[in-house]
């Protein structure tokens, strides 16, 4: 059986499972569509939350960014994991006790203002749409490779699949679908990692193999990797070579952005009791840890495998020949990924070999001049392909490659569904029912939610064709937007007496300042080519666009407290409401909507 058929079997079987679950758990009421009837067990919800969380960025892109940058990019792991701790301790139980369906509804009621609710909807839509672009980017990468079609065609196919099971299932259908997707994606991530760890180190546990001995050379694996990449002019893999201040800000942006993402917070509205919300967050961390503890090993081992394929005789020998790439089965992965447009190479100097090195390094420039090289000949290597290509690079069995195909799609589709549900809920429940047509029937509200989700899928697909970065980089921008707008409003709504004018001013200022900084830093005001992933010079010190969310949050807090202090106290009944949410009086029984 050829690899394409194996891929189709794994992907087709997983899709049949997801759509079957969505039909079985089809939402029949607004309560089931928005909050799964508030009947999800904490363990089930923790697994669904993990699948909702471990998106294309985590599964497909994160290890690729770590692999090509080194340990500095472990900030993604630290920030995203720390965000769940904040969510479990500071937000989830209190928001569940409040008893609403959406984040925007909480903000509107707590700040006794339709305007606050509208601004929250706008913030949610901006952050969620940015986030879902990253997921659709991952869908296109995975479908394009494993169905052997173009990246664009893959993205369009993926959009149709999301439409088929997310529009009708609502939160109830999406929850149970995500449980199945978690099982698929965690198997697809860890099984190849076990194989590769055994190949390279003899240790079946990737996290331990990472610090073990490289079997071929007898050196520590990380020392071997540091040596190889340094000889090719790249920074040592384990060295810290970034800006520490910017790294701290970036980690903080990811943390508070995680705690402010509406599609994640919505999951805690689905459990029966307040205590279950905290337990759900704890279980989610357990399930997420299974992947996050494996990701650094996947990145390091993949980088070593790729480098050794291009320099099979060591970096002091000759690079791989074009003839070997074209005839050796070990290099078949290059031809298949080249078809997607996400991998490319060129024999620039006509010597019949493909030299892969850092041509910006002075030492490698001297070596290139001495050997007649004309620059790095690996002309394109999209980071987002690394995890999906990893089993092929390591020559693993065909069924493992098929499993990874299903896992990568499960990761992207599960988060895309959660985000689209958050978007549709904001439009139908907060905008249409909460602002435009309060008397709308339940049937009409469900219809508007499904139409909103269909429109959101179309918009996300269009934007996914021209993403502003690799999947994880695009997602990082979404975290910054959520950190600067939604997280401060939630924190102030639970723990302070900030009034409605302060909250609105803070959210608007944080969102607008962050959006402007991102656009200026990315150069999008002046450079229409959105496929350019290169940042312009930082506008404020060394702060990059992906790190500015933490600054935006500080600005939000400062403006909110200042305006609130200048405009008077909150009403007595709102003060009592805040106290009732924060003080664990009757915390065992949740308030119904």
Wavefront OBJ file of the C-alpha trace (Angstrom):
o trace
v 0.000 0.000 0.000
v 1.492 3.365 -1.000
v 1.915 6.270 1.424
v -0.821 8.384 -0.147
v -3.382 5.631 0.442
v -2.226 5.166 4.036
v -2.578 8.910 4.622
v -6.086 8.883 3.182
v -7.090 5.987 5.444
v -5.876 7.668 8.631
v -7.213 11.121 7.746
v -10.506 9.783 6.388
v -11.137 7.592 9.439
v -10.447 10.470 11.820
v -12.753 12.823 9.910
v -15.541 10.235 9.856
v -15.167 9.954 13.641
v -15.322 13.727 14.180
v -18.342 14.266 11.950
v -20.110 11.256 13.481
v -19.592 12.667 16.982
v -20.836 16.095 15.862
v -24.025 14.550 14.461
v -24.561 12.483 17.627
v -24.009 15.503 19.902
v -25.777 18.070 17.723
v -26.796 21.137 19.729
v -30.550 21.565 19.997
v -30.683 24.625 22.258
v -28.687 27.784 22.903
v -27.473 26.309 26.207
v -26.043 23.291 24.364
v -24.630 25.448 21.561
v -22.862 27.931 23.865
v -22.064 25.886 27.000
v -22.811 22.196 26.219
v -25.722 22.312 28.672
v -23.203 22.812 31.525
v -22.897 19.053 31.870
v -19.270 18.263 30.954
v -17.178 16.294 33.472
v -13.935 18.056 34.573
v -11.668 15.309 33.166
v -13.528 15.330 29.855
v -13.449 19.102 29.817
v -9.723 19.102 30.642
v -9.027 16.829 27.675
v -11.229 18.913 25.378
v -9.538 22.090 26.645
v -6.123 20.579 25.910
v -7.192 19.783 22.339
v -8.713 23.258 22.012
v -5.443 24.682 23.267
v -2.888 22.535 21.431
v -3.469 24.089 18.082
v -1.548 24.144 14.838
v 0.844 26.461 16.654
v 1.609 23.867 19.343
v 1.530 20.736 17.205
v 2.825 21.920 13.852
v 4.758 25.139 14.356
v 6.196 25.359 17.864
v 8.800 22.592 17.567
v 9.841 24.041 14.198
v 10.494 27.445 15.733
v 12.436 25.838 18.595
v 14.419 23.711 16.139
v 15.604 26.614 14.003
v 16.091 29.194 16.751
v 17.151 27.028 19.680
v 16.206 27.040 23.322
v 15.361 30.741 23.278
v 12.062 29.841 21.611
v 11.106 27.718 24.615
v 9.465 30.949 25.738
v 6.419 29.672 23.852
v 6.269 26.708 26.225
v 6.780 28.793 29.353
v 4.290 31.478 28.411
v 1.492 29.186 27.307
v 1.846 26.862 30.287
v 2.061 29.742 32.773
v -1.108 31.189 31.305
v -3.080 28.150 32.384
v -1.855 28.553 35.932
v -3.134 32.144 35.906
v -6.401 30.984 34.395
v -6.915 28.271 37.010
v -6.081 30.503 39.983
v -7.423 33.917 39.005
v -10.198 33.616 36.445
v -11.857 30.269 35.714
v -13.729 29.605 38.990
v -14.937 33.194 39.358
v -16.195 33.436 35.803
v -17.996 30.103 36.143
v -19.630 31.293 39.356
v -20.918 34.358 37.539
v -22.927 31.921 35.407
v -22.855 33.513 31.936
v -22.278 32.025 28.499
v -19.593 34.334 27.089
v -16.721 36.574 28.148
v -18.360 39.620 26.571
v -21.554 38.979 28.541
v -19.597 38.938 31.802
v -17.873 42.223 30.931
v -21.156 43.845 29.898
v -22.955 42.842 33.101
v -20.054 43.482 35.474
v -19.396 46.941 34.046
v -23.157 47.606 33.675
v -22.640 48.897 30.165
v -23.752 47.799 26.668
v -20.774 49.796 25.388
v -18.360 47.705 27.485
v -19.961 44.557 26.084
v -19.608 45.882 22.523
v -15.943 46.807 23.022
v -15.342 43.317 24.474
v -16.979 41.803 21.366
v -14.707 43.878 19.106
v -11.622 42.856 21.112
v -12.693 39.226 21.003
v -13.254 39.280 17.252
v -9.887 40.925 16.535
v -7.953 38.472 18.731
v -9.905 35.366 17.676
v -9.732 36.119 13.952
v -5.970 36.675 14.221
v -5.670 33.383 16.097
v -7.785 31.400 13.652
v -5.598 32.598 10.752
v -2.745 30.634 12.346
v -4.935 27.535 12.537
v -6.020 27.781 8.915
v -2.362 28.231 7.943
v -1.614 24.929 9.693
v -4.608 23.245 8.049
v -3.311 24.288 4.637
v 0.190 22.973 5.383
v -1.065 19.595 6.612
v -3.695 19.031 3.927
v -1.385 20.253 1.199
v 1.281 17.700 2.065
v -0.717 14.624 2.929
v -3.341 14.941 0.204
v -0.568 15.980 -2.212
v -2.293 19.168 -3.310
v -1.269 22.810 -3.180
v -1.241 24.694 0.097
v -4.236 26.757 -1.089
v -6.291 23.706 -2.055
v -5.463 22.090 1.278
v -6.691 25.133 3.164
v -9.993 25.149 1.245
v -10.560 21.445 1.946
v -9.856 21.979 5.633
v -12.326 24.868 5.790
v -15.057 22.589 4.402
v -14.337 19.954 7.064
v -14.483 22.526 9.883
v -17.779 23.781 8.488
v -19.198 20.250 8.416
v -18.777 19.496 12.110
v -18.460 22.828 13.921
v -21.442 24.727 12.523
v -23.993 22.118 13.587
v -22.467 20.666 16.745
v -21.952 23.873 18.738
v -20.106 23.615 22.059
v -21.658 20.238 22.847
v -20.539 18.660 19.587
v -17.189 20.446 19.577
v -16.418 19.289 23.149
v -16.783 15.585 22.443
v -15.103 15.946 19.062
v -12.139 17.600 20.771
v -11.787 14.683 23.179
v -11.349 12.378 20.181
v -8.996 14.878 18.558
v -6.838 15.025 21.680
v -6.367 11.250 21.634
v -5.391 11.383 17.957
v -3.031 14.330 18.232
v -1.185 13.192 21.371
v -0.557 9.750 19.843
v 0.546 11.383 16.595
v 2.998 13.645 18.438
v 4.537 11.229 20.927
v 4.820 7.995 18.908
v 7.170 9.447 16.237
v 9.136 11.179 19.008
v 9.645 7.812 20.719
v 10.868 6.235 17.464
v 13.310 9.077 16.763
v 14.583 9.180 20.340
v 15.310 5.443 20.124
v 17.127 5.925 16.798
v 19.349 8.734 18.030
v 19.889 7.957 21.718
v 18.516 4.489 22.471
v 16.166 6.034 25.048
v 12.408 5.602 24.385
v 11.490 8.683 26.443
v 12.185 11.754 24.254
v 12.547 14.164 27.176
v 15.295 11.980 28.664
v 16.835 11.195 25.290
v 17.319 14.917 24.737
v 19.883 14.910 27.568
v 21.276 11.507 26.628
v 24.120 10.318 24.424
v 24.097 10.565 20.640
v 24.627 6.906 19.687
v 26.483 7.508 16.414
v 29.133 9.817 17.898
v 29.107 8.901 21.586
v 28.789 12.589 22.511
v 25.910 14.153 24.454
v 23.148 14.816 21.911
v 22.892 18.538 22.657
v 26.679 18.952 22.509
v 26.701 17.237 19.121
v 23.919 19.509 17.874
v 25.668 22.636 19.177
v 28.860 21.611 17.389
v 27.195 20.946 14.018
v 25.102 24.102 13.834
v 28.002 26.272 15.037
v 30.245 24.827 12.311
v 27.637 25.902 9.743
v 27.611 29.470 11.043
v 24.424 29.291 13.096
v 24.082 30.195 16.772
v 24.643 27.316 19.174
v 21.363 25.570 19.845
v 21.520 25.766 23.641
v 23.019 29.267 23.879
v 20.972 32.286 24.882
v 21.439 34.755 22.057
v 18.375 36.955 22.337
v 17.299 40.054 24.213
v 16.437 39.015 27.779
v 14.100 41.951 28.399
v 12.172 41.245 25.203
v 12.059 37.535 26.064
v 10.523 38.263 29.490
v 7.941 40.591 27.937
v 7.105 37.982 25.293
v 6.640 35.265 27.920
v 4.419 37.573 29.970
v 2.372 38.469 26.884
v 1.777 34.790 26.173
v 0.819 34.128 29.805
v -1.761 36.866 30.209
v -2.893 36.406 26.616
v -3.613 32.755 27.373
v -5.646 33.730 30.422
v -7.619 36.216 28.313
v -8.446 34.112 25.265
v -12.254 33.801 24.967
v -12.318 30.379 23.307
v -10.325 28.936 26.234
v -12.375 30.698 28.917
v -15.621 29.484 27.320
v -14.630 25.928 28.105
v -14.986 26.640 31.831
v -18.620 27.644 31.368
v -19.448 24.047 30.371
v -18.906 22.310 33.741
v -21.643 21.766 36.376
v -19.995 23.452 39.387
v -17.550 26.203 40.266
v -15.061 23.724 41.748
v -15.161 21.779 38.472
v -13.818 24.839 36.622
v -10.622 24.767 38.681
v -10.289 20.990 38.315
v -10.773 21.342 34.541
v -7.822 23.718 34.355
v -5.694 21.301 36.372
v -6.556 18.360 34.129
v -5.924 20.484 31.050
v -2.402 21.199 32.316
v -1.772 17.474 32.772
v -2.897 16.663 29.234
v -1.002 19.618 27.751
v 2.180 18.609 29.595
v 2.323 15.329 27.669
v 2.981 17.289 24.483
v 4.904 20.223 25.895
v 7.453 18.026 27.676
v 8.092 16.284 24.355
v 8.316 19.367 22.109
v 11.904 20.433 23.002
v 13.163 16.942 22.179
v 11.249 16.900 18.890
v 12.764 20.239 17.883
v 16.341 19.352 18.771
v 16.291 15.874 17.237
v 14.654 17.111 14.048
v 17.289 19.840 13.643
v 20.036 17.257 14.074
v 18.433 14.873 11.551
v 17.968 17.596 8.936
v 21.505 18.922 9.303
v 23.017 15.452 9.047
v 20.964 14.740 5.912
v 22.456 17.764 4.179
v 25.950 16.963 5.465
v 25.955 13.135 5.547
v 29.754 12.964 5.952
v 29.919 15.654 8.621
v 30.280 19.396 8.144
v 33.949 18.994 7.250
v 32.993 16.752 4.316
v 30.888 17.384 1.226
v 27.235 18.404 1.128
v 24.561 16.043 -0.179
v 24.556 15.664 -3.951
v 21.607 16.557 -6.192
v 21.780 13.028 -7.612
v 21.393 11.550 -4.126
v 18.379 13.766 -3.422
v 16.776 12.578 -6.677
v 17.538 8.851 -6.350
v 18.005 7.934 -2.670
v 14.679 6.934 -0.983
v 15.941 8.574 2.223
v 15.410 11.942 0.477
v 11.944 11.242 -0.949
v 10.494 13.566 1.692
v 12.146 16.529 -0.039
v 10.380 15.894 -3.329
v 6.980 15.464 -1.689
v 7.308 18.634 0.388
v 8.643 20.567 -2.589
v 5.254 20.019 -4.269
v 3.558 22.041 -1.510
v 5.761 25.083 -2.187
v 7.004 25.012 1.424
v 10.450 23.530 0.659
v 12.895 24.541 -2.037
v 16.552 24.231 -3.015
v 18.776 25.369 -5.887
v 22.245 24.366 -7.027
v 23.420 27.962 -7.421
v 27.047 27.230 -8.239
v 26.381 24.196 -10.432
v 28.638 21.826 -8.487
v 25.956 19.141 -8.201
v 25.577 19.583 -4.445
v 23.227 21.482 -2.102
v 25.150 23.513 0.479
v 23.037 24.366 3.550
v 24.662 26.929 5.850
v 24.265 30.419 7.310
v 25.544 32.696 4.567
v 25.302 35.726 6.890
v 28.109 34.336 9.044
v 31.552 35.929 8.340
v 33.283 32.598 8.961
v 31.013 30.808 6.472
v 31.447 33.607 3.937
v 35.198 32.942 4.005
v 34.606 29.210 3.645
v 32.145 29.804 0.802
v 34.638 32.019 -1.042
v 37.319 29.360 -0.687
v 35.042 26.613 -2.053
v 33.255 28.564 -4.773
v 29.844 28.454 -3.095
v 27.296 31.055 -4.149
v 25.224 31.225 -0.955
v 22.917 28.959 1.035
v 21.240 26.610 -1.443
v 18.372 25.517 0.790
v 16.318 28.431 -0.500
v 13.104 27.711 1.382
v 12.358 25.689 4.503
v 9.058 26.679 6.075
v 9.283 26.002 9.825
v 5.695 24.806 9.875
v 6.553 21.635 7.965
v 9.121 20.293 10.427
v 6.925 18.197 12.749
v 4.877 16.839 9.862
v 7.994 15.997 7.854
v 9.901 14.615 10.851
v 8.778 10.952 10.473
v 9.696 11.015 6.765
v 13.094 12.582 7.461
v 13.746 9.824 10.017
v 12.476 7.107 7.621
v 9.775 5.898 9.998
v 7.100 3.370 8.917
v 4.260 4.546 6.675
v 1.600 4.106 9.350
v 3.461 6.571 11.604
v 3.456 9.157 8.795
v -0.296 8.591 8.319
v -0.879 8.984 12.047
v 1.042 12.286 12.069
v -1.101 13.497 9.175
v -4.256 12.823 11.183
v -2.716 14.365 14.309
v -1.640 17.590 12.645
v -5.097 18.066 11.188
v -6.747 17.224 14.523
v -4.665 19.905 16.264
v -5.506 22.625 13.762
v -9.174 21.702 13.386
v -9.873 21.368 17.121
v -8.658 24.883 17.905
v -10.225 26.349 14.776
v -13.589 24.960 15.887
v -13.229 26.443 19.372
v -12.261 29.845 18.005
v -15.076 29.870 15.486
v -17.513 28.979 18.254
v -16.244 31.917 20.326
v -16.646 34.228 17.319
v -20.158 33.018 16.504
v -21.211 33.285 20.164
v -19.948 36.862 20.321
v -21.886 37.809 17.189
v -25.140 35.967 17.911
v -25.397 36.169 21.716
v -23.552 39.384 22.535
v -24.083 41.497 19.429
v -27.418 40.368 17.954
v -29.290 39.260 21.084
v -27.491 41.560 23.513
v -27.453 44.726 21.399
v -29.463 44.634 18.168
v -32.449 42.341 18.767
v -32.970 41.341 22.440
v -36.336 39.709 21.622
v -34.904 37.253 19.098
v -36.220 33.692 19.541
v -33.957 30.823 20.602
v -34.334 29.275 17.153
v -33.400 32.577 15.526
v -30.390 32.955 17.813
v -29.153 29.468 16.928
v -29.548 30.237 13.223
v -27.654 33.512 13.567
v -24.865 31.715 15.470
v -24.462 29.174 12.679
v -24.503 31.837 9.980
v -21.908 33.848 11.921
v -19.672 30.792 12.175
v -19.971 30.113 8.441
v -18.996 33.719 7.648
v -16.101 33.509 10.125
v -14.829 30.346 8.398
v -14.906 32.130 5.040
v -13.031 35.175 6.394
v -10.450 33.033 8.222
v -9.865 30.970 5.088
v -9.290 34.068 2.983
v -6.866 35.540 5.529
v -5.175 32.148 5.965
v -4.127 32.308 2.314
v -1.915 35.319 3.183
v -0.836 34.849 6.815
v 1.317 37.481 8.566
v 3.823 34.880 9.786
v 4.379 31.221 10.555
v 1.495 29.618 12.456
v 3.006 30.091 15.926
v 4.079 33.664 15.141
v 0.579 34.596 13.959
v -0.901 33.045 17.076
v 1.536 35.036 19.233
v 0.075 38.252 17.797
v -3.401 37.086 18.840
v -2.155 36.513 22.379
v -0.796 40.041 22.499
v -4.178 41.435 21.437
v -6.034 39.387 24.058
v -3.477 40.353 26.706
v -3.860 44.056 25.993
v -7.657 44.163 25.856
v -9.564 41.279 27.472
v -7.347 40.018 30.318
v -7.148 43.376 32.180
v -10.930 43.831 31.915
v -11.541 40.387 33.417
v -9.062 40.931 36.243
v -10.462 44.361 37.084
v -13.992 43.011 36.840
v -13.310 40.347 39.474
v -10.808 41.959 41.838
v -11.335 45.740 41.654
v -14.071 48.388 41.752
v -13.210 49.957 38.406
v -16.307 51.519 36.832
v -17.744 51.193 33.333
v -16.073 54.302 31.896
v -12.680 53.151 33.125
v -13.140 49.656 31.704
v -14.214 50.924 28.271
v -11.387 53.453 28.104
v -8.833 50.852 29.185
v -9.943 48.196 26.705
v -10.074 50.611 23.783
v -6.699 52.155 24.585
v -4.976 48.801 25.119
v -6.425 47.327 21.922
v -5.799 50.346 19.689
v -2.251 50.981 20.901
v -1.329 47.306 20.468
v -2.856 47.036 16.980
v -1.061 50.201 15.842
v 2.256 48.999 17.282
v 1.904 45.611 15.556
v 1.073 47.219 12.211
v 3.919 49.719 12.446
v 6.432 47.110 13.620
v 5.413 44.666 10.912
v 5.530 47.449 8.321
v 2.010 46.674 7.091
v 1.105 50.344 6.821
v 3.834 50.778 4.227
v 4.551 47.332 2.788
v 1.465 45.671 1.225
v 3.191 42.287 0.946
v 1.703 40.423 3.939
v 3.835 37.395 3.136
v 6.856 39.261 4.497
v 7.476 37.804 7.953
v 10.346 40.166 8.787
v 9.776 42.784 11.469
v 10.865 46.383 11.026
v 13.072 48.000 13.653
v 11.344 48.073 17.086
v 9.631 51.365 17.807
v 10.027 51.224 21.586
v 13.408 49.991 22.792
v 13.795 46.383 21.665
v 10.127 45.440 22.072
v 8.880 43.323 19.164
v 5.274 43.184 17.997
v 4.779 39.733 19.541
v 5.928 41.068 22.930
v 3.930 44.272 23.019
v 0.814 42.671 24.529
v 2.266 42.977 28.035
v 2.874 46.704 27.492
v -0.638 47.082 26.106
v -2.012 45.399 29.246
v -0.137 47.832 31.511
v -1.536 50.738 29.488
v -5.032 49.232 29.777
v -4.764 48.957 33.569
v -3.326 52.479 33.925
v -5.987 54.144 31.769
v -8.814 52.200 33.398
v -7.803 53.076 36.962
v -7.161 56.728 36.067
v -10.486 57.240 34.265
v -12.399 55.317 36.938
v -10.936 57.439 39.713
v -11.879 60.608 37.850
v -15.482 59.579 37.109
v -16.904 58.209 40.349
v -17.636 54.907 42.151
v -19.552 51.896 40.828
v -23.215 51.408 41.860
v -23.887 49.628 45.142
v -25.567 46.634 43.484
v -22.516 46.097 41.209
v -20.221 46.265 44.223
v -22.321 43.556 45.885
v -22.222 41.522 42.674
v -18.419 41.670 42.582
v -18.238 40.575 46.217
v -20.622 37.667 45.597
v -18.473 36.428 42.710
v -15.144 36.794 44.488
v -16.034 35.606 48.006
v -16.551 31.813 48.058
v -19.989 32.029 49.590
v -21.977 29.016 48.340
v -19.176 28.141 45.974
v -20.292 24.537 45.621
v -23.355 25.349 43.575
v -23.065 27.359 40.404
v -25.479 30.070 39.451
v -27.519 29.192 36.375
v -27.850 31.519 33.475
l 1 2 3 4 5 6 7 8 9 10 11 12 13 14 15 16 17 18 19 20 21 22 23 24 25 26 27 28 29 30 31 32 33 34 35 36 37 38 39 40 41 42 43 44 45 46 47 48 49 50 51 52 53 54 55 56 57 58 59 60 61 62 63 64 65 66 67 68 69 70 71 72 73 74 75 76 77 78 79 80 81 82 83 84 85 86 87 88 89 90 91 92 93 94 95 96 97 98 99 100 101 102 103 104 105 106 107 108 109 110 111 112 113 114 115 116 117 118 119 120 121 122 123 124 125 126 127 128 129 130 131 132 133 134 135 136 137 138 139 140 141 142 143 144 145 146 147 148 149 150 151 152 153 154 155 156 157 158 159 160 161 162 163 164 165 166 167 168 169 170 171 172 173 174 175 176 177 178 179 180 181 182 183 184 185 186 187 188 189 190 191 192 193 194 195 196 197 198 199 200 201 202 203 204 205 206 207 208 209 210 211 212 213 214 215 216 217 218 219 220 221 222 223 224 225 226 227 228 229 230 231 232 233 234 235 236 237 238 239 240 241 242 243 244 245 246 247 248 249 250 251 252 253 254 255 256 257 258 259 260 261 262 263 264 265 266 267 268 269 270 271 272 273 274 275 276 277 278 279 280 281 282 283 284 285 286 287 288 289 290 291 292 293 294 295 296 297 298 299 300 301 302 303 304 305 306 307 308 309 310 311 312 313 314 315 316 317 318 319 320 321 322 323 324 325 326 327 328 329 330 331 332 333 334 335 336 337 338 339 340 341 342 343 344 345 346 347 348 349 350 351 352 353 354 355 356 357 358 359 360 361 362 363 364 365 366 367 368 369 370 371 372 373 374 375 376 377 378 379 380 381 382 383 384 385 386 387 388 389 390 391 392 393 394 395 396 397 398 399 400 401 402 403 404 405 406 407 408 409 410 411 412 413 414 415 416 417 418 419 420 421 422 423 424 425 426 427 428 429 430 431 432 433 434 435 436 437 438 439 440 441 442 443 444 445 446 447 448 449 450 451 452 453 454 455 456 457 458 459 460 461 462 463 464 465 466 467 468 469 470 471 472 473 474 475 476 477 478 479 480 481 482 483 484 485 486 487 488 489 490 491 492 493 494 495 496 497 498 499 500 501 502 503 504 505 506 507 508 509 510 511 512 513 514 515 516 517 518 519 520 521 522 523 524 525 526 527 528 529 530 531 532 533 534 535 536 537 538 539 540 541 542 543 544 545 546 547 548 549 550 551 552 553 554 555 556 557 558 559 560 561 562 563 564 565 566 567 568 569 570 571 572 573 574 575 576 577 578 579 580 581 582 583 584 585 586 587 588 589 590 591 592 593
